Amino acid sequence: MAWDQTRKCDYHVMFVVSYEDGRTAYIRIAPSLLEHGDHVVPGIVRERQQKDEIPIGEIKGVKRVR
């Protein structure tokens, strides 16, 4: 299969959100939001929960995937 030259690279950073009840969700965050480090991620996760972009629930942890 040939490489698709029209497809743009995705430079977003992926995180997995682990919930207390065993569920998981994945989010992608722009690198510009992570300029000050990964410690800002829990706040971004809470914002996305409020916007219903990821499920509501008690979060056990957040981890960078790639």
KEDREN-643338 format. One record per residue (C-alpha): residue number from 0; residue in one letter; y, z, x. Coordinates in Angstrom, 3 decimals, padded with zeros to 6 digits. Example, Ala and Ser with C-alpha at 12.3 -4.5 7.8 and 13.67 -1.06 7.14 Angstrom:
2
+-----+---+----------+----------+----------+
!   k ! r !        v !        w !        u !
+-----+---+----------+----------+----------+
!   0 ! A ! -004.500 !  007.800 !  012.300 !
!   1 ! S ! -001.060 !  007.140 !  013.670 !
+-----+---+----------+----------+----------+
This chain:
66
+-----+---+----------+----------+----------+
!   k ! r !        v !        w !        u !
+-----+---+----------+----------+----------+
!   0 ! M !  000.000 !  000.000 !  000.000 !
!   1 ! A !  003.392 ! -000.959 !  001.385 !
!   2 ! W !  006.221 !  001.561 !  001.664 !
!   3 ! D !  008.730 !  001.231 ! -001.182 !
!   4 ! Q !  012.068 !  000.582 !  000.538 !
!   5 ! T !  014.078 !  001.101 ! -002.665 !
!   6 ! R !  012.946 !  004.685 ! -003.141 !
!   7 ! K !  015.320 !  007.315 ! -001.749 !
!   8 ! C !  014.145 !  010.340 !  000.210 !
!   9 ! D !  014.228 !  013.694 ! -001.537 !
!  10 ! Y !  015.852 !  016.215 !  000.779 !
!  11 ! H !  015.729 !  019.102 ! -001.683 !
!  12 ! V !  013.872 !  022.231 ! -000.659 !
!  13 ! M !  010.984 !  023.268 ! -002.909 !
!  14 ! F !  010.264 !  026.883 ! -003.848 !
!  15 ! V !  007.446 !  028.438 ! -005.849 !
!  16 ! V !  008.379 !  031.196 ! -008.283 !
!  17 ! S !  005.561 !  033.687 ! -008.924 !
!  18 ! Y !  005.623 !  035.740 ! -012.112 !
!  19 ! E !  004.111 !  039.191 ! -012.678 !
!  20 ! D !  001.757 !  037.776 ! -015.349 !
!  21 ! G !  000.257 !  035.237 ! -012.912 !
!  22 ! R !  002.246 !  032.161 ! -013.897 !
!  23 ! T !  004.013 !  029.991 ! -011.350 !
!  24 ! A !  006.927 !  027.592 ! -011.511 !
!  25 ! Y !  008.343 !  025.225 ! -008.930 !
!  26 ! I !  012.029 !  024.550 ! -008.361 !
!  27 ! R !  013.911 !  022.236 ! -006.032 !
!  28 ! I !  017.196 !  023.372 ! -004.509 !
!  29 ! A !  019.748 !  021.232 ! -002.709 !
!  30 ! P !  020.148 !  022.101 !  000.976 !
!  31 ! S !  023.891 !  022.536 !  000.466 !
!  32 ! L !  023.171 !  025.590 ! -001.721 !
!  33 ! L !  021.042 !  027.077 !  001.064 !
!  34 ! E !  023.681 !  026.888 !  003.819 !
!  35 ! H !  023.874 !  030.689 !  003.998 !
!  36 ! G !  020.097 !  031.203 !  004.028 !
!  37 ! D !  017.196 !  031.655 !  001.635 !
!  38 ! H !  018.471 !  035.065 !  000.493 !
!  39 ! V !  020.568 !  033.264 ! -002.169 !
!  40 ! V !  017.446 !  031.829 ! -003.850 !
!  41 ! P !  016.701 !  034.789 ! -006.200 !
!  42 ! G !  020.180 !  034.406 ! -007.689 !
!  43 ! I !  019.656 !  030.686 ! -008.185 !
!  44 ! V !  016.290 !  031.404 ! -009.850 !
!  45 ! R !  017.937 !  033.839 ! -012.301 !
!  46 ! E !  020.615 !  031.256 ! -013.122 !
!  47 ! R !  017.956 !  028.646 ! -013.827 !
!  48 ! Q !  016.080 !  031.087 ! -016.061 !
!  49 ! Q !  019.248 !  031.625 ! -018.084 !
!  50 ! K !  019.649 !  027.852 ! -018.430 !
!  51 ! D !  015.992 !  027.562 ! -019.588 !
!  52 ! E !  015.135 !  025.302 ! -016.644 !
!  53 ! I !  012.242 !  027.606 ! -015.721 !
!  54 ! P !  010.343 !  030.104 ! -017.896 !
!  55 ! I !  011.748 !  033.544 ! -018.625 !
!  56 ! G !  009.707 !  036.443 ! -017.279 !
!  57 ! E !  009.430 !  039.160 ! -014.656 !
!  58 ! I !  009.506 !  037.529 ! -011.216 !
!  59 ! K !  007.170 !  038.888 ! -008.567 !
!  60 ! G !  008.387 !  036.683 ! -005.723 !
!  61 ! V !  009.911 !  033.421 ! -004.542 !
!  62 ! K !  008.602 !  031.487 ! -001.545 !
!  63 ! R !  009.680 !  028.307 !  000.213 !
!  64 ! V !  007.069 !  025.549 ! -000.092 !
!  65 ! R !  008.550 !  022.822 !  002.077 !
+-----+---+----------+----------+----------+
